[in-house]
Amino acid sequence: MVDIKTPYIAGAALILGVALILFGPEGVPTSVISLVIGLAIVILTSEPMVEGLRDFGAQMGLSPHATGIVSSLASNLPEGVMTAFMVMSPELREVAILTVMLASAFNGLLLGILVIMLTYRGGAIEVPKEELEHDIEIMRIGIALCVIVFGAGVILNIFSSNRSATLPIEVPIFLLLTYLSYLYFISTHDHEGPQEGSPKEAHGRDWVTPVMLGLLGIVIAAELISGSSEYLVHMLDLHVVIAATVIGFASSVPEHGIALIGASKGHVQLGVSNLLSGITQSIMLIFPLLALIVPVHLDGYVLYQFLAIAATLWIVKKSIIDDHRLTLDEGFSILVIHTLGILLFDELSLLI
């Protein structure tokens, strides 16, 4: 049960956050305060939103896994809006593209943390084979498409005369159609009527208020954290790679911190499916939407991300299909490979 005081405290934090966004003076102290308030909003609004999504899923007859996918889509909404505005600015365009691609790595990193958090005392996270049938398939397709784009990008750059190759328009179209097909099959597979043992309070529209509170919290927290991070990055004159890493991390925390908090409250399947969906949504939903708006140059940074996403998707897929459970050693492996991928990406900033 959610503490009855939580919505009021969360509401006060939201009002303070909006005041900082609208009237906060520009400066380092304000940016630091905004970061702290943003993280506080995430913590305060995530629990009510998890409960609301659980009730929504029960009322709609969705499994916990499908509810996690819905929560991941809702969580990614602020990131999509934020990066859409960023790509309109020529000087932030590459940062926005790299930020979205890095979000996949950060979601994988959070997945590793979640698995370790839930299994460090022993046991394992059971991953139902039937519910993940389509997830494994979308991961396989994602790996194949990323490898193909990486190979095509290398060849195009080799034969391009002194200029970076541009991502062919067919790529975002295929990525988007593939993910939309995945959502269609998930909706037809997981809508099976009310689940046995569904909470009795899941009736009417009781879920609307906590879900809207959570979505509002995600949007405000994302604005506070990402805006403050952008300001600090600008003040420190960071390289585009480092800037994308900082902003990508800052935007992933408020959006998918809900998965960690939800899992710690007992909603394990919702948390796991939220992060699993977040890994593929970044590269197969948000990225192609941006790539349809602006051209994406296949420079070394972007090509590395395609290769890294293929490798990290493979390690996650392999960990799941081995025995359909996630254990402590697998959580550690997922955490290590995603952390290494991010660190090596940051090393590319030394090239320029």
TORDO-207713 format. One line per 4 residues: number of its first residue (from 1); their letters; for each residue x, y, z of N, C-alpha, C, O. Coordinates in steps of 0.2 Angstrom, whole numbers. Atoms other than C-alpha are relative to their C-alpha. Last residue first. Layout:
<pts>
NUM	a	X Y Z X Y Z X Y Z X Y Z ~ ...
</pts>
This chain:
<pts>
352	ills	0 -7 3 196 73 -157 2 5 6 2 11 4 ~ -1 0 7 200 55 -154 1 7 -3 4 8 -8 ~ -7 -2 0 200 57 -135 3 0 -7 8 2 -9 ~ 0 -7 0 181 57 -135 8 3 -1 9 8 -2
348	ledf	0 -2 7 182 39 -141 0 8 0 2 11 -5 ~ -7 0 2 187 34 -123 0 3 -7 5 6 -9 ~ -3 -7 -2 169 39 -118 7 0 -2 10 6 -3 ~ 3 -5 4 163 24 -129 3 7 2 4 11 -2
344	llig	-4 0 6 175 13 -120 -3 5 -5 1 8 -9 ~ -6 -3 -1 167 18 -103 5 0 -7 8 5 -8 ~ 0 -7 -1 150 15 -109 6 3 1 8 9 -2 ~ 2 -3 7 153 -2 -117 0 7 1 2 11 -4
340	lthi	-6 0 5 163 -7 -101 -2 3 -6 2 7 -9 ~ -5 -5 -3 148 -2 -90 6 0 -4 8 6 -6 ~ 3 -7 2 136 -12 -101 5 5 2 5 11 -1 ~ 0 -1 7 147 -28 -101 -2 7 -2 0 10 -6
336	vlis	-7 -1 2 150 -27 -82 0 2 -7 4 7 -9 ~ -3 -7 -3 132 -24 -77 7 1 -3 8 7 -5 ~ 3 -5 3 126 -39 -88 2 7 2 3 12 -2 ~ -2 0 7 139 -50 -81 -3 6 -4 0 9 -8
332	fged	-7 -3 0 135 -45 -63 3 0 -7 6 5 -9 ~ 0 -7 -1 117 -49 -67 6 4 1 7 9 -2 ~ 3 -2 6 121 -66 -74 -1 8 0 1 12 -4 ~ -6 0 4 132 -70 -59 -2 3 -7 2 7 -10
328	ltlr	-4 -6 -3 117 -65 -47 6 0 -5 8 6 -7 ~ -4 2 -6 105 -76 -57 5 6 2 6 10 -3 ~ -6 -4 -1 92 -72 -70 3 -1 7 -1 0 12 ~ -1 -3 -7 80 -86 -75 6 4 0 11 3 -4
324	hddi	6 -4 -2 74 -93 -91 -1 2 7 -6 2 10 ~ 5 4 -4 87 -107 -92 -6 4 2 -10 2 7 ~ -4 6 -2 99 -101 -106 -4 -5 5 -5 -11 3 ~ 2 6 3 86 -90 -114 4 -6 2 2 -12 1
320	iskk	7 1 -1 88 -75 -102 -2 -7 -3 -5 -11 1 ~ 1 2 -8 107 -74 -100 -7 -2 1 -9 -6 6 ~ -3 6 -2 109 -76 -119 -1 -2 7 -3 -7 9 ~ 4 5 3 96 -62 -123 3 -7 2 -1 -11 4
316	viwl	6 0 -4 105 -50 -111 -4 -6 -2 -7 -10 2 ~ -1 2 -7 122 -54 -118 -6 -1 4 -7 -5 8 ~ -2 7 0 116 -52 -136 1 -3 7 -1 -9 9 ~ 6 4 1 108 -36 -133 1 -7 0 -3 -11 3
312	taai	4 0 -6 124 -30 -126 -6 -3 0 -9 -6 4 ~ -4 4 -4 134 -35 -142 -4 0 7 -4 -6 10 ~ 1 7 2 121 -28 -154 3 -4 5 0 -10 7 ~ 7 2 -1 120 -11 -144 -1 -8 -2 -4 -12 2
308	alfq	1 1 -7 139 -10 -144 -7 -2 2 -8 -7 6 ~ -3 6 -1 140 -12 -163 -1 -2 8 -2 -8 9 ~ 3 5 3 127 1 -166 3 -7 2 0 -12 3 ~ 6 2 -4 135 12 -153 -4 -5 -3 -7 -9 0
304	ylvy	-2 3 -7 152 11 -161 -7 -2 4 -7 -7 6 ~ -1 7 2 144 16 -178 2 -4 6 0 -10 7 ~ 7 4 1 136 31 -170 2 -7 -2 -2 -11 0 ~ 4 1 -6 153 37 -163 -7 -4 -1 -8 -8 3
300	gdlh	-2 5 -4 163 33 -178 -4 -1 6 -4 -7 9 ~ -7 -1 -2 153 43 -190 2 -5 5 -2 -10 7 ~ -3 6 -3 137 37 -198 7 1 1 12 -2 -2 ~ -7 1 3 129 54 -200 3 -6 3 3 -7 10
296	vpvi	-4 2 -5 110 54 -195 7 -2 -4 7 -6 -8 ~ -5 5 3 99 65 -206 5 -2 6 7 2 10 ~ -7 -3 2 85 74 -196 5 -6 -3 4 -12 -1 ~ 1 -7 0 66 70 -194 7 3 -2 6 8 -6
292	lall	4 -2 5 66 52 -199 -1 7 0 -3 10 -5 ~ -3 1 7 81 48 -189 -4 2 -6 -2 3 -11 ~ -4 -6 0 72 55 -173 4 0 -7 5 5 -11 ~ 4 -6 0 58 43 -175 4 6 -1 3 10 -5
288	pfil	2 -1 7 71 29 -179 -5 6 -1 -5 9 -6 ~ -5 -1 5 80 32 -163 -3 1 -7 -1 6 -10 ~ -1 -7 0 64 33 -152 5 2 -5 5 7 -8 ~ 6 -4 0 57 16 -157 2 8 0 0 11 -5
284	misq	5 2 5 70 3 -162 -7 4 0 -11 3 -4 ~ -3 1 7 86 9 -153 -6 -1 -6 -4 0 -11 ~ -4 -5 1 78 16 -137 3 0 -7 3 5 -11 ~ 4 -5 2 63 4 -137 5 6 -2 3 10 -7
280	tigs	2 0 7 75 -11 -137 -4 6 -2 -3 8 -8 ~ -6 1 4 84 -7 -120 -2 0 -8 2 3 -12 ~ -4 -7 1 68 1 -113 6 -1 -4 8 3 -8 ~ 3 -4 6 58 -15 -116 4 6 -1 4 8 -7
276	llns	-1 3 6 70 -25 -105 -3 3 -6 0 4 -11 ~ -7 -1 2 70 -12 -92 2 -4 -6 5 -1 -11 ~ -1 -7 1 51 -11 -90 7 1 -3 8 4 -8 ~ 3 -2 7 50 -30 -92 1 7 -2 2 9 -8
272	vglq	-5 4 5 62 -33 -77 -3 2 -7 1 4 -11 ~ -7 -3 0 53 -20 -66 4 -3 -5 7 1 -9 ~ 1 -7 3 35 -26 -70 7 3 -1 8 6 -6 ~ 1 1 7 41 -44 -67 -1 6 -3 1 8 -9
268	vhgk	-6 2 3 48 -39 -50 -1 -1 -7 3 2 -11 ~ 2 1 7 34 -30 -43 5 -1 -4 8 3 -8 ~ 2 6 2 39 -33 -25 -3 -1 -7 -5 -7 -8 ~ 6 1 -3 42 -16 -18 -4 -6 -2 -9 -7 1
264	sagi	-1 0 -7 60 -17 -23 -6 0 5 -6 -2 10 ~ -3 6 -2 55 -21 -40 1 -1 7 0 -6 10 ~ 6 4 1 44 -5 -42 3 -7 2 -1 -11 6 ~ 4 -1 -6 59 5 -35 -6 -4 0 -8 -7 5
260	laig	-4 2 -6 71 -2 -48 -5 1 6 -5 -4 11 ~ -1 7 0 59 -1 -62 3 -2 6 1 -7 9 ~ 6 3 -2 53 17 -58 1 -8 0 -2 -11 5 ~ 0 1 -7 71 22 -59 -6 -3 3 -6 -7 8
256	hepv	0 7 -1 68 20 -78 2 -2 8 2 -8 9 ~ 4 4 4 63 37 -83 -1 -7 3 -6 -10 3 ~ 7 -1 -2 70 47 -69 -4 -4 -3 -10 -6 -1 ~ 2 1 -8 87 39 -70 -7 1 1 -10 -3 4
252	ssaf	2 7 -2 88 37 -89 -2 -1 7 -7 -5 8 ~ 7 1 3 88 56 -93 -3 -7 2 -9 -8 3 ~ 5 -4 -3 103 59 -82 -7 -1 -2 -12 0 2 ~ 1 2 -6 112 45 -89 -5 3 4 -9 1 8
248	givt	4 7 1 109 50 -107 -1 -3 7 -6 -6 8 ~ 7 -1 1 114 68 -102 -4 -6 -1 -10 -7 2 ~ 3 -3 -6 130 63 -95 -7 1 0 -11 0 4 ~ -1 5 -5 135 51 -109 -4 3 7 -8 0 10
244	aaiv	5 5 1 129 63 -122 0 -5 5 -6 -7 7 ~ 6 -4 -1 140 77 -115 -6 -5 -1 -11 -5 3 ~ 1 -1 -8 155 65 -113 -7 3 1 -10 1 6 ~ 1 7 -2 153 60 -132 -1 1 8 -6 -3 10
240	vhld	7 3 2 150 78 -137 -1 -7 2 -7 -8 4 ~ 0 3 7 166 84 -128 -7 -3 -1 -11 -5 4 ~ -2 7 1 163 94 -112 -1 -2 -7 -5 1 -11 ~ -2 1 7 163 113 -111 3 -7 -1 8 -8 -3
236	lmhv	-6 4 0 162 113 -92 3 -1 -6 8 -3 -7 ~ -4 -4 -4 148 127 -92 7 -3 0 12 0 0 ~ -2 -6 3 140 118 -106 5 4 4 10 7 1 ~ -4 2 5 140 101 -97 2 6 -4 8 6 -6
232	lyes	-6 2 -3 133 109 -81 5 -2 -6 11 0 -6 ~ -3 -6 -2 119 117 -91 7 -1 2 12 3 1 ~ -2 -3 6 115 101 -100 4 7 2 8 8 -1 ~ -6 3 3 115 92 -84 3 3 -6 9 4 -7
228	sgsi	-5 -2 -4 103 105 -76 7 -4 -2 12 -1 -2 ~ -1 -7 1 91 103 -90 6 2 4 11 6 1 ~ -3 -1 7 92 84 -90 2 7 -1 8 9 -4 ~ -7 3 0 89 83 -71 4 1 -7 10 3 -7
224	leaa	-4 -2 -5 75 96 -70 7 -3 -1 12 1 -1 ~ -2 -7 1 67 92 -86 5 3 5 10 6 3 ~ -4 1 6 67 73 -83 3 7 -2 8 8 -4 ~ -6 3 -3 60 76 -65 5 0 -6 11 2 -6
220	ivig	-3 -6 -4 46 87 -72 7 -2 2 12 2 1 ~ -2 -6 5 42 74 -86 3 6 4 8 8 1 ~ -5 2 5 43 59 -74 2 6 -5 8 7 -6 ~ -6 0 -4 33 67 -60 6 -1 -5 12 2 -4
216	llgl	-1 -6 -1 19 71 -72 7 1 3 11 5 2 ~ -2 -2 7 19 53 -78 2 8 1 7 10 -2 ~ -7 3 2 19 47 -60 3 3 -6 8 5 -7 ~ -5 -3 -4 5 59 -55 7 -2 -2 12 2 -2
212	mvpt	-1 -7 2 -5 54 -70 5 3 4 9 7 1 ~ -4 0 7 -2 36 -66 1 6 -2 7 8 -4 ~ -7 1 -2 -7 39 -47 4 -1 -7 10 1 -7 ~ -4 -5 -4 -23 48 -53 7 -2 2 11 3 0
208	vwdr	-1 -6 4 -29 36 -67 4 5 4 9 8 2 ~ -7 0 2 -27 20 -57 2 6 -4 8 8 -4 ~ -4 -2 -6 -44 22 -47 8 1 -2 12 4 1 ~ -6 -3 3 -53 22 -64 5 2 6 7 8 6
204	ghae	1 -7 1 -66 9 -60 6 3 -4 10 0 -8 ~ 6 -1 4 -59 -6 -53 -1 7 -1 3 11 1 ~ -1 -2 7 -42 -13 -47 -7 0 -4 -9 -4 -8 ~ 1 -7 0 -46 -13 -28 1 3 -8 0 9 -9
200	kpsg	7 -2 0 -48 -31 -28 -2 7 -2 -7 9 -4 ~ 2 -3 -6 -30 -35 -33 -7 3 -1 -10 5 -6 ~ -1 -7 1 -28 -48 -47 -3 4 6 -8 2 9 ~ -3 -4 -5 -27 -65 -40 1 7 -1 5 10 3
196	eqpg	2 3 -7 -31 -74 -56 4 4 5 10 4 5 ~ -4 5 -2 -28 -62 -71 -2 -2 7 -5 1 11 ~ -3 -1 -7 -42 -53 -79 4 -6 3 2 -11 2 ~ 5 -1 -5 -44 -56 -98 3 1 7 9 0 8
192	ehdh	4 6 -1 -31 -63 -109 -5 0 5 -7 -5 8 ~ 7 -2 -3 -23 -48 -117 -4 -6 1 -7 -9 -4 ~ 1 0 -8 -5 -55 -117 -7 3 2 -8 3 8 ~ -2 6 -4 -4 -62 -135 -1 0 8 -3 -4 11
188	tsif	5 6 1 -14 -50 -145 2 -6 4 -2 -10 6 ~ 6 -1 -2 -5 -35 -137 -5 -5 -1 -10 -6 3 ~ 0 0 -7 12 -42 -138 -7 1 2 -10 -2 7 ~ 0 7 -2 9 -46 -157 0 -1 8 -3 -6 11
184	ylys	6 3 2 5 -28 -160 -1 -8 2 -6 -10 5 ~ 5 -3 -4 19 -21 -150 -7 -3 -2 -11 -5 3 ~ -1 3 -6 31 -32 -160 -5 2 5 -8 -2 9 ~ 2 7 1 24 -26 -176 1 -4 6 -4 -8 8
180	lytl	8 -1 0 26 -8 -171 -3 -7 0 -8 -9 3 ~ 2 -1 -7 45 -13 -166 -8 1 0 -11 -2 5 ~ -1 6 -4 48 -20 -183 -3 1 7 -6 -4 9 ~ 5 5 2 39 -6 -193 1 -6 4 -4 -9 6
176	llfi	7 -2 -3 50 7 -183 -5 -5 -2 -9 -7 3 ~ -1 0 -8 67 -2 -186 -7 1 3 -10 -2 7 ~ 0 7 -2 62 -5 -205 0 -1 8 -3 -5 10 ~ 6 2 2 58 14 -207 -1 -8 2 -6 -10 5
172	pvei	5 -1 -5 73 19 -197 -7 -2 -2 -11 -4 3 ~ -1 3 -6 84 9 -209 -5 2 6 -7 -2 9 ~ 4 6 -1 76 13 -226 1 -3 7 -3 -6 10 ~ 7 -1 -3 81 31 -224 -4 -6 1 -8 -7 5
168	plta	6 0 5 99 27 -227 -7 0 3 -8 -2 9 ~ 4 6 -1 111 33 -212 -6 0 -6 -10 4 -6 ~ 7 -1 -4 122 46 -219 -4 -6 0 -4 -10 -5 ~ 6 3 3 141 43 -224 -7 2 4 -6 3 10
164	srns	3 5 -4 154 55 -217 -6 -3 -4 -10 1 -6 ~ 6 -3 -4 164 65 -229 -4 -6 3 -3 -12 1 ~ -1 -6 -5 181 64 -237 -6 2 3 -6 8 5 ~ -5 -4 1 175 53 -252 1 6 5 -3 11 4
160	sfin	2 -7 0 164 39 -247 6 5 0 11 3 3 ~ 0 -2 7 170 22 -251 -3 7 -1 -4 9 -7 ~ -7 2 3 177 17 -234 -1 3 -7 4 6 -10 ~ -6 -5 -1 163 27 -226 6 -2 -3 10 3 -5
156	livg	2 -7 3 149 17 -235 6 5 2 7 9 -3 ~ -1 1 7 158 0 -231 -2 7 -3 2 9 -7 ~ -7 1 1 159 4 -212 1 1 -8 6 4 -10 ~ -3 -6 -1 141 10 -212 7 1 -1 10 5 -4
152	agfv	1 -5 6 135 -5 -221 3 7 1 5 10 -3 ~ -4 2 6 143 -16 -208 -1 4 -6 4 6 -9 ~ -7 -1 -2 136 -6 -193 5 -2 -6 9 2 -8 ~ -1 -7 1 119 -6 -201 7 2 1 10 6 -2
148	ivcl	1 -1 7 119 -25 -203 2 8 -2 5 9 -6 ~ -6 3 4 126 -28 -186 0 2 -7 5 4 -10 ~ -6 -4 -3 112 -16 -178 7 -3 -4 11 2 -6 ~ 0 -6 3 99 -25 -189 5 5 2 8 8 -2
144	aigi	-2 0 8 104 -42 -184 0 6 -3 4 8 -7 ~ -7 2 1 105 -38 -165 2 0 -7 7 3 -10 ~ -4 -6 -1 88 -29 -166 7 -1 0 11 3 -3 ~ 1 -5 5 80 -44 -174 4 6 1 7 9 -4
140	rmie	-4 3 6 87 -56 -161 0 5 -6 5 6 -9 ~ -7 -1 -2 81 -44 -147 4 -3 -6 9 0 -8 ~ -1 -7 2 63 -43 -155 8 2 1 11 6 -2 ~ 0 -1 7 62 -62 -155 2 7 -2 6 8 -7
136	idhe	-6 3 3 68 -63 -137 0 1 -7 6 2 -10 ~ -5 -5 -2 54 -50 -132 7 -3 -3 11 0 -5 ~ -1 -5 4 41 -60 -142 6 5 1 9 8 -3 ~ 0 3 7 43 -76 -133 2 6 -5 6 5 -9
132	leek	-6 -3 3 46 -67 -116 1 -2 -7 6 -1 -10 ~ 1 -8 0 29 -70 -109 5 3 -4 5 9 -7 ~ 5 -2 5 29 -89 -114 -1 8 0 -2 10 -6 ~ -1 1 7 46 -92 -106 -5 3 -5 -4 6 -10
128	pvei	5 5 3 42 -85 -89 2 0 -8 2 5 -11 ~ 2 -4 6 58 -76 -82 -5 -5 -4 -2 -9 -8 ~ 3 4 5 61 -82 -64 -3 4 -6 -6 9 -5 ~ 7 -4 3 72 -70 -55 -2 -5 -5 1 -6 -10
124	aggr	0 -2 7 85 -81 -45 -7 4 -2 -12 3 2 ~ 6 0 4 89 -86 -27 1 2 -7 7 4 -9 ~ 1 6 3 103 -80 -16 -7 0 -4 -10 5 -4 ~ 1 4 -6 106 -65 -5 -2 -7 -2 -4 -11 3
120	ytlm	-7 0 -3 113 -55 -20 0 -4 7 5 -7 9 ~ -3 7 -1 98 -60 -30 6 0 4 9 -6 5 ~ 5 5 -2 86 -45 -30 3 -7 1 -1 -11 4 ~ 4 -2 -6 99 -31 -30 -5 -5 3 -6 -6 9
116	ivli	-4 1 -6 110 -40 -42 -3 2 6 -3 -2 12 ~ -1 7 -2 96 -42 -54 4 -1 6 3 -6 10 ~ 6 3 -2 91 -24 -53 1 -7 2 -1 -10 7 ~ 0 -2 -7 109 -18 -55 -6 -3 3 -6 -5 9
112	glll	-5 4 -4 111 -28 -71 -1 2 8 0 -3 12 ~ 3 7 -1 94 -21 -77 5 -4 4 3 -8 8 ~ 5 0 -5 100 -3 -73 -3 -7 1 -4 -9 6 ~ -4 -1 -6 116 -6 -84 -5 -1 6 -4 -4 11
108	gnfa	-3 7 -1 105 -13 -98 4 0 7 4 -4 10 ~ 5 4 -2 94 3 -97 3 -7 2 1 -10 7 ~ 2 -1 -7 110 13 -97 -6 -4 3 -6 -6 8 ~ -5 3 -4 116 4 -113 -2 2 7 -1 -3 12
104	salm	1 8 0 99 7 -122 5 -3 5 4 -7 8 ~ 6 1 -5 99 26 -116 0 -8 0 -2 -11 5 ~ -3 2 -7 116 27 -125 -5 -2 5 -4 -6 10 ~ -3 6 1 107 27 -142 4 -3 7 4 -9 8
100	vtli	5 5 1 96 41 -137 3 -7 0 0 -12 3 ~ 3 1 -6 110 51 -130 -5 -5 0 -6 -9 4 ~ -4 5 -4 120 48 -146 -3 -1 7 -3 -6 10 ~ 0 7 3 106 55 -157 4 -4 5 2 -10 6
96	aver	7 3 -1 103 70 -145 0 -7 -3 -2 -11 0 ~ 1 1 -7 122 75 -144 -7 -4 1 -7 -9 5 ~ -4 6 -1 123 74 -163 0 -2 7 0 -8 9 ~ 3 6 4 109 86 -165 4 -6 2 1 -11 3
92	leps	2 6 -4 114 98 -151 -2 -6 -3 -4 -11 0 ~ -6 1 -5 124 111 -161 -2 -6 5 3 -8 8 ~ -6 3 3 111 110 -175 6 -2 4 9 -7 3 ~ -6 -4 0 96 113 -164 6 -3 -3 8 -8 0
88	mvmf	2 -6 3 80 104 -169 6 5 0 6 10 -4 ~ -2 1 6 88 88 -163 -1 6 -5 1 7 -10 ~ -8 0 0 87 94 -145 2 0 -8 6 3 -10 ~ -2 -7 -1 68 97 -146 7 1 -1 9 6 -5
84	atmv	3 -3 6 65 79 -152 1 7 0 3 10 -6 ~ -5 1 6 78 73 -139 -3 3 -6 1 6 -10 ~ -6 -4 -1 67 80 -125 4 0 -6 7 5 -8 ~ 2 -8 1 50 74 -132 7 4 1 8 8 -3
80	gepl	2 -1 7 57 56 -134 -1 7 -2 1 10 -6 ~ -6 1 4 65 56 -117 -1 2 -7 3 5 -10 ~ -4 -6 -1 49 62 -109 7 0 -4 9 6 -7 ~ 4 -6 3 39 48 -117 4 6 1 5 10 -4
76	nsal	-4 -2 6 52 34 -113 -3 6 -3 0 10 -7 ~ -6 -3 -2 44 31 -96 4 3 -5 7 8 -4 ~ 2 -6 -4 26 29 -103 7 3 2 7 10 2 ~ 2 -5 5 33 16 -115 -1 7 3 0 12 0
72	ssvi	-6 -3 3 42 8 -101 -1 5 -6 2 9 -6 ~ -3 -4 -5 26 7 -90 7 3 -4 9 9 -3 ~ 3 -6 0 17 -1 -105 3 6 4 4 11 2 ~ -1 -3 7 30 -14 -107 -3 7 0 -1 12 -3
68	gtah	-7 -3 0 30 -17 -88 1 3 -7 5 8 -7 ~ 0 -6 -4 11 -20 -89 7 4 0 7 10 0 ~ 3 -5 5 14 -33 -103 -1 7 4 0 12 0 ~ -5 -2 5 25 -42 -91 -2 5 -5 2 10 -7
64	pslg	-6 -4 -3 14 -41 -76 5 2 -5 7 8 -5 ~ -5 4 -5 0 -49 -87 5 5 3 5 11 0 ~ -6 1 2 -14 -38 -94 5 -4 5 3 -3 11 ~ -2 7 1 -32 -41 -91 7 -1 -3 8 -6 -6
60	mqag	-1 1 7 -36 -22 -93 1 -8 -2 1 -10 -8 ~ 7 -2 3 -42 -20 -75 0 -2 -7 -5 -4 -10 ~ 4 5 -2 -26 -30 -69 -7 2 -3 -11 -3 -5 ~ -1 7 3 -15 -20 -80 -5 -5 2 -7 -9 -2
56	fdrl	2 -1 7 -22 -3 -74 0 -7 -4 -4 -9 -7 ~ 7 0 0 -21 -9 -56 -3 1 -7 -8 -2 -9 ~ 3 7 -2 -3 -13 -58 -7 -1 0 -10 -6 -3 ~ -1 4 6 0 3 -67 -2 -7 1 -5 -10 -3
52	gevm	5 -2 5 -7 13 -53 0 -4 -6 -5 -7 -9 ~ 7 2 -2 3 4 -40 -5 1 -5 -10 -3 -6 ~ -1 8 1 19 7 -50 -7 -3 2 -9 -7 -1 ~ 1 2 7 14 25 -52 0 -7 -1 -4 -10 -5
48	pest	7 0 2 11 27 -33 -1 -2 -8 -6 -5 -9 ~ 4 5 -4 28 20 -30 -7 1 -2 -10 -4 -3 ~ 0 6 4 37 31 -44 -4 -5 4 -8 -9 0 ~ 5 1 5 31 48 -38 0 -7 -3 -5 -9 -6
44	livi	6 -1 -3 41 50 -22 -6 -2 -5 -11 -4 -2 ~ 1 5 -6 57 42 -28 -7 1 2 -10 -4 4 ~ 0 7 3 57 51 -45 -2 -5 6 -6 -9 5 ~ 7 1 4 52 68 -37 0 -7 -3 -6 -10 -2
40	algi	5 1 -5 67 66 -25 -7 -1 -3 -11 -5 0 ~ -1 7 -2 79 63 -40 -5 -1 6 -8 -7 6 ~ 2 5 5 73 79 -48 0 -7 2 -5 -11 1 ~ 7 0 0 74 89 -32 -3 -5 -5 -8 -8 -4
36	vlsi	3 3 -6 92 84 -30 -7 -1 0 -10 -6 2 ~ -1 7 0 96 88 -48 -2 -4 6 -5 -9 5 ~ 5 3 5 87 105 -47 1 -8 -1 -3 -12 -1 ~ 7 1 -3 97 109 -32 -5 -3 -4 -9 -7 -2
32	vstp	-1 5 -5 114 106 -41 -7 -2 4 -9 -7 5 ~ -1 6 4 108 116 -56 0 -6 5 -3 -11 4 ~ 7 1 2 102 131 -44 0 -7 -4 -4 -11 -3 ~ 4 2 -6 120 131 -36 -7 -3 -2 -10 -8 1
28	vgep	-2 7 -2 128 130 -54 -4 -2 7 -6 -7 7 ~ -6 0 -3 119 145 -61 1 -7 3 -3 -11 3 ~ -5 4 4 103 151 -70 7 0 4 9 5 6 ~ -5 -4 4 90 158 -58 5 -5 -3 7 -10 0
24	gfli	-6 1 -3 75 147 -54 6 4 -4 6 3 -10 ~ -3 -6 -3 59 155 -60 7 -1 3 10 4 5 ~ 3 -7 2 50 143 -72 4 6 2 5 11 -1 ~ 0 -1 8 60 127 -70 -2 6 -3 1 9 -7
20	lavg	-7 0 2 63 129 -51 1 1 -8 5 5 -10 ~ -3 -7 -2 45 134 -48 7 0 -2 9 6 -5 ~ 2 -5 5 40 118 -58 2 7 2 4 11 -3 ~ -3 1 6 51 108 -46 -2 4 -6 2 7 -10
16	lila	-6 -3 0 44 116 -31 4 -1 -6 8 3 -8 ~ 0 -7 0 27 112 -36 6 3 0 8 8 -3 ~ 2 -2 7 31 94 -40 0 8 -1 2 10 -6 ~ -7 0 4 40 92 -23 -1 2 -7 3 5 -10
12	agai	-4 -5 -2 24 98 -15 6 0 -3 9 6 -5 ~ 3 -6 3 13 86 -25 4 6 2 5 11 -2 ~ -2 0 7 25 72 -20 -3 6 -3 1 9 -8 ~ -7 -2 1 23 76 -2 3 1 -7 6 5 -9
8	yptk	0 -7 -2 4 76 -4 8 3 0 9 8 -2 ~ 3 -4 5 4 60 -14 1 7 2 3 11 -2 ~ -5 0 6 16 51 -1 -3 5 -5 1 9 -8 ~ -3 -7 0 5 56 15 4 1 -7 6 6 -9
4	idvm	5 -5 2 -7 41 12 3 7 -1 1 11 -4 ~ 1 -4 -6 8 29 12 -5 6 -3 -4 9 -8 ~ -4 -7 1 6 18 -4 -2 4 7 -8 4 8 ~ 4 -6 0 0 0 0 4 6 0 10 6 3
</pts>
